[in-house]
Every structure is written in C-alpha cells, then in structure tokens.
Amino acid sequence: MGELADAVLLNHPTLTKMVDRMVSDALVYRVQDPKDRRKVLMFSSDRGKALTARLNSLAMSQEAHIVESYGDKSTNELKRLLERLIGSST
C-alpha cells in the first residue's frame, strides 16, 4: 500500500479507505502474498477491469476532443505542464 500511495500521490490512510471501498464494490480483491505473509497483493476483479476499460475509453475520447479543439501542439503542452505539476507535488 505504501508503494501504491506514493504512485498515486495519496497518503496511506486515504488510499486504504479508497481501496476498502473498492473491495466493498467488488472492483478489486486482496490476497495474502504466499511468499511473504506481511504483504497483501491486490488484483482487479472482472468488474473492476470492465470499469477500467470504460473509463479508459472515456478518457481517450476526451483527449481526442481536446486535440480536435486545440490541436496537437497545445495538447502536448498541456500534458507537459500537467506532468510537471504532478512531478513537483511528489
């Protein structure tokens, strides 16, 4: 959970609450690591994978709309600025 919290820029308690809710909604499930009982592995359920696919499709559609509206150059600049902003908050 610590590695995931760092990757998604959330503190550990907030991430734990989010994951607990995702488990309750049957989007992910946890399994104890058979090699290291101190670790818990997390996997997407079929329902979670379907939601991920739908959200990825929506995100790609939104990106295509932005490119159509503002062009490749402005879209790439926006991505660069957002990546920089995210990088500065870690």
Backbone as a chain_set.jsonl record, in Angstrom:
{"seq": "MGELADAVLLNHPTLTKMVDRMVSDALVYRVQDPKDRRKVLMFSSDRGKALTARLNSLAMSQEAHIVESYGDKSTNELKRLLERLIGSST", "coords": {"N": [[0.825, -1.194, 0.0], [2.011, 1.184, 0.647], [3.793, 1.685, -1.49], [1.951, 1.964, -3.558], [0.483, 4.163, -2.621], [2.415, 6.177, -2.834], [2.725, 6.182, -5.619], [0.237, 7.049, -6.561], [-0.022, 9.458, -5.395], [-1.261, 9.855, -2.865], [-2.011, 9.966, 0.656], [-1.341, 7.322, 3.008], [-3.565, 6.519, 4.784], [-5.805, 7.626, 3.408], [-5.682, 6.305, 0.929], [-6.042, 3.664, 1.807], [-8.712, 3.735, 2.725], [-9.981, 4.247, 0.276], [-9.32, 1.935, -1.18], [-10.531, 0.011, 0.451], [-13.207, 0.682, -0.005], [-13.345, 0.106, -2.725], [-12.978, -2.648, -2.617], [-15.322, -3.345, -1.253], [-17.132, -2.643, -3.238], [-16.647, -4.595, -5.026], [-14.654, -4.243, -6.97], [-11.964, -4.631, -6.782], [-9.804, -7.126, -5.309], [-8.209, -8.545, -2.419], [-5.327, -10.494, -1.667], [-3.409, -12.518, 0.423], [0.099, -12.456, 0.237], [1.69, -15.328, -0.798], [4.396, -15.772, -0.548], [5.395, -13.934, 1.216], [4.104, -13.28, 4.108], [3.629, -10.858, 5.292], [2.906, -9.121, 3.364], [0.273, -7.898, 1.275], [-1.434, -8.671, -1.608], [-2.994, -7.049, -4.35], [-5.636, -7.209, -6.652], [-7.378, -6.555, -9.728], [-10.815, -7.12, -10.141], [-13.078, -8.876, -12.381], [-15.207, -7.145, -12.749], [-13.982, -4.748, -11.988], [-12.042, -4.551, -13.983], [-13.676, -4.195, -16.207], [-14.822, -1.715, -15.614], [-12.508, -0.151, -15.622], [-11.785, -0.362, -18.337], [-13.96, 0.979, -19.493], [-13.663, 3.557, -18.372], [-11.13, 4.223, -19.37], [-11.737, 4.366, -22.084], [-13.476, 6.557, -22.094], [-11.68, 8.547, -21.242], [-9.847, 8.554, -23.365], [-11.528, 9.401, -25.391], [-12.131, 11.961, -24.481], [-9.591, 13.104, -24.585], [-9.183, 13.032, -27.357], [-11.124, 14.857, -28.136], [-10.069, 17.194, -26.999], [-7.688, 17.427, -28.462], [-8.801, 17.798, -30.992], [-10.088, 20.224, -30.594], [-8.064, 22.017, -29.748], [-5.674, 21.351, -30.971], [-2.657, 19.466, -31.737], [-0.209, 20.532, -30.777], [-0.862, 22.341, -28.642], [-2.2, 20.552, -26.98], [-0.164, 18.724, -26.349], [1.521, 20.438, -24.968], [-0.106, 21.072, -22.786], [-0.23, 18.512, -21.586], [2.481, 18.222, -20.927], [2.796, 20.313, -19.059], [0.99, 19.465, -17.067], [2.175, 17.036, -16.278], [4.54, 18.065, -15.234], [3.522, 19.577, -13.113], [2.409, 17.522, -11.541], [4.757, 16.115, -10.985], [6.105, 17.978, -9.419], [4.706, 17.932, -7.078], [5.345, 15.688, -5.706]], "CA": [[0.0, 0.0, 0.0], [2.906, 2.334, 0.67], [4.254, 1.925, -2.857], [0.812, 2.448, -4.328], [0.185, 5.518, -2.141], [3.387, 7.072, -3.461], [2.481, 6.244, -7.06], [-0.999, 7.786, -6.861], [0.064, 10.74, -4.693], [-2.209, 9.91, -1.752], [-1.444, 9.459, 1.898], [-1.69, 5.919, 3.253], [-4.937, 6.324, 5.275], [-6.778, 7.938, 2.351], [-5.643, 5.205, -0.026], [-6.637, 2.482, 2.441], [-10.168, 3.919, 2.675], [-10.415, 4.094, -1.116], [-9.211, 0.515, -1.542], [-11.602, -0.687, 1.188], [-14.462, 0.938, -0.721], [-13.272, -0.645, -3.982], [-13.216, -4.049, -2.252], [-16.766, -3.439, -0.968], [-17.842, -2.532, -4.511], [-16.21, -5.747, -5.836], [-13.824, -3.788, -8.079], [-10.658, -5.25, -6.539], [-9.763, -8.053, -4.175], [-6.897, -8.686, -1.795], [-4.866, -11.851, -1.379], [-2.142, -12.506, 1.148], [1.225, -12.931, -0.571], [2.117, -16.625, -0.278], [5.84, -15.756, -0.314], [5.696, -13.017, 2.314], [2.808, -13.101, 4.778], [3.455, -9.454, 5.706], [2.406, -8.379, 2.207], [-1.051, -8.184, 0.724], [-1.487, -8.388, -3.037], [-4.295, -6.539, -4.76], [-5.927, -7.513, -8.053], [-8.657, -6.091, -10.27], [-11.818, -8.14, -10.444], [-13.637, -8.706, -13.73], [-15.998, -5.917, -12.702], [-13.026, -3.651, -11.964], [-11.435, -4.454, -15.321], [-14.689, -3.625, -17.112], [-14.909, -0.289, -15.296], [-11.264, 0.45, -16.11], [-11.891, -0.255, -19.794], [-14.927, 2.035, -19.803], [-13.074, 4.851, -18.027], [-10.061, 4.495, -20.345], [-12.393, 4.774, -23.321], [-13.944, 7.932, -21.885], [-10.509, 9.42, -21.188], [-9.321, 8.676, -24.72], [-12.481, 10.218, -26.128], [-11.941, 13.339, -24.029], [-8.321, 13.569, -25.144], [-9.405, 13.276, -28.785], [-11.885, 16.105, -28.216], [-9.139, 18.289, -26.704], [-6.805, 17.554, -29.631], [-9.607, 18.372, -32.08], [-10.411, 21.613, -30.279], [-6.903, 22.875, -29.506], [-4.53, 20.933, -31.775], [-1.636, 18.606, -31.124], [0.814, 21.305, -30.072], [-1.409, 22.811, -27.368], [-2.495, 19.38, -26.163], [1.114, 18.224, -25.83], [1.979, 21.413, -23.97], [-0.935, 20.852, -21.602], [0.252, 17.277, -20.96], [3.791, 18.503, -20.34], [2.581, 21.127, -17.86], [0.355, 18.63, -16.043], [3.2, 16.112, -15.772], [5.437, 18.867, -14.409], [2.784, 19.896, -11.893], [2.346, 16.287, -10.747], [6.113, 15.83, -10.53], [6.517, 18.924, -8.374], [3.952, 17.695, -5.84], [5.798, 14.454, -5.054]], "C": [[0.868, 1.256, 0.0], [3.398, 2.692, -0.717], [3.14, 2.506, -3.709], [0.456, 3.871, -3.92], [1.135, 6.531, -2.763], [3.09, 7.264, -4.944], [1.265, 7.089, -7.401], [-1.107, 9.095, -6.09], [-1.004, 10.921, -3.624], [-1.514, 9.471, -0.479], [-2.022, 8.067, 2.185], [-3.123, 5.747, 3.782], [-6.014, 6.593, 4.22], [-6.842, 6.81, 1.343], [-6.303, 3.959, 0.553], [-8.158, 2.572, 2.412], [-10.699, 3.72, 1.262], [-10.389, 2.629, -1.533], [-10.287, -0.29, -0.815], [-12.939, -0.515, 0.469], [-14.486, 0.173, -2.045], [-13.483, -2.141, -3.737], [-14.706, -4.259, -1.991], [-17.602, -3.396, -2.237], [-17.464, -3.642, -5.494], [-15.427, -5.322, -7.08], [-12.415, -4.377, -7.996], [-10.802, -6.272, -5.421], [-8.332, -8.194, -3.697], [-6.616, -10.163, -1.532], [-3.557, -11.732, -0.624], [-1.05, -13.112, 0.273], [1.721, -14.263, 0.003], [3.616, -16.675, 0.038], [6.242, -14.895, 0.878], [4.384, -12.645, 2.986], [2.577, -11.678, 5.273], [2.844, -8.619, 4.592], [1.009, -8.834, 1.819], [-1.016, -7.779, -0.741], [-2.891, -7.935, -3.396], [-4.455, -6.76, -6.262], [-7.26, -6.902, -8.452], [-9.569, -7.292, -10.491], [-12.283, -7.949, -11.883], [-14.455, -7.421, -13.807], [-15.085, -4.683, -12.719], [-12.363, -3.448, -13.313], [-12.405, -3.844, -16.321], [-14.824, -2.123, -16.87], [-13.669, 0.447, -15.799], [-11.318, 0.648, -17.624], [-12.837, 0.876, -20.191], [-14.343, 3.419, -19.513], [-11.931, 5.216, -18.966], [-10.638, 4.972, -21.665], [-12.881, 6.215, -23.22], [-12.78, 8.914, -21.882], [-9.927, 9.626, -22.585], [-10.229, 9.537, -25.586], [-12.321, 11.695, -25.757], [-10.644, 13.912, -24.585], [-8.466, 13.876, -26.634], [-10.165, 14.578, -28.986], [-10.966, 17.31, -27.976], [-8.207, 18.513, -27.887], [-7.551, 18.222, -30.778], [-9.86, 19.86, -31.845], [-9.192, 22.528, -30.242], [-5.661, 22.504, -30.305], [-3.513, 20.131, -30.982], [-0.652, 19.396, -30.268], [0.319, 21.758, -28.697], [-1.709, 21.641, -26.428], [-1.218, 18.812, -25.555], [1.684, 19.156, -24.771], [1.191, 21.252, -22.676], [-0.48, 19.596, -20.852], [1.585, 17.509, -20.253], [3.656, 19.294, -19.046], [1.941, 20.317, -16.734], [1.347, 17.641, -15.44], [4.179, 16.842, -14.858], [4.787, 19.217, -13.069], [2.722, 18.678, -10.974], [3.717, 15.967, -10.173], [6.563, 16.744, -9.398], [5.801, 18.695, -7.054], [4.374, 16.413, -5.148], [6.988, 14.677, -4.169]], "O": [[0.495, 2.273, -0.584], [3.423, 3.866, -1.086], [3.362, 3.432, -4.49], [0.159, 4.702, -4.778], [0.716, 7.614, -3.172], [3.191, 8.375, -5.464], [1.257, 7.775, -8.423], [-2.141, 9.762, -6.121], [-1.583, 11.998, -3.488], [-0.551, 8.705, -0.517], [-3.07, 7.699, 1.656], [-3.844, 4.892, 3.268], [-7.012, 5.876, 4.147], [-7.929, 6.397, 0.94], [-7.048, 3.273, -0.147], [-8.827, 1.585, 2.106], [-11.745, 3.099, 1.068], [-11.326, 2.14, -2.164], [-10.893, -1.182, -1.408], [-13.711, -1.466, 0.352], [-15.527, -0.35, -2.441], [-14.098, -2.824, -4.557], [-15.287, -5.24, -2.456], [-18.654, -4.031, -2.315], [-17.899, -3.637, -6.645], [-15.524, -5.965, -8.125], [-11.76, -4.593, -9.016], [-11.79, -6.28, -4.686], [-7.378, -7.994, -4.448], [-7.508, -10.954, -1.227], [-2.693, -10.934, -0.988], [-1.25, -14.153, -0.354], [2.129, -14.322, 1.163], [4.056, -17.529, 0.808], [7.298, -15.102, 1.477], [3.642, -11.796, 2.491], [1.455, -11.324, 5.635], [2.321, -7.533, 4.842], [0.626, -9.988, 2.011], [-0.612, -6.664, -1.072], [-3.867, -8.394, -2.804], [-3.53, -6.527, -7.04], [-8.159, -6.748, -7.625], [-9.137, -8.341, -10.969], [-11.92, -6.966, -12.529], [-14.404, -6.699, -14.802], [-15.385, -3.693, -13.388], [-12.146, -2.315, -13.743], [-12.002, -3.065, -17.185], [-14.929, -1.348, -17.821], [-13.775, 1.547, -16.341], [-10.94, 1.705, -18.131], [-12.549, 1.639, -21.113], [-14.506, 4.345, -20.309], [-11.772, 6.383, -19.325], [-10.092, 5.877, -22.296], [-12.717, 6.998, -24.155], [-12.882, 9.997, -22.458], [-9.558, 10.743, -22.948], [-9.754, 10.311, -26.417], [-12.372, 12.569, -26.623], [-10.6, 15.068, -25.007], [-7.929, 14.872, -27.116], [-9.872, 15.326, -29.919], [-11.072, 18.324, -28.666], [-7.961, 19.655, -28.277], [-7.012, 19.098, -31.454], [-9.847, 20.656, -32.785], [-9.271, 23.685, -30.657], [-4.69, 23.261, -30.318], [-3.508, 20.118, -29.751], [-0.303, 18.976, -29.164], [1.014, 21.574, -27.697], [-1.495, 21.738, -25.22], [-1.193, 18.459, -24.376], [2.266, 18.701, -23.787], [1.766, 21.293, -21.588], [-0.357, 19.612, -19.628], [1.793, 17.054, -19.128], [4.317, 18.988, -18.053], [2.315, 20.471, -15.571], [1.358, 17.433, -14.227], [4.599, 16.305, -13.833], [5.433, 19.158, -12.022], [2.955, 18.79, -9.77], [3.831, 15.59, -9.007], [7.318, 16.327, -8.52], [6.231, 19.204, -6.019], [3.82, 16.073, -4.102], [7.484, 13.733, -3.552]]}, "num_chains": 1, "name": "protein.A"}
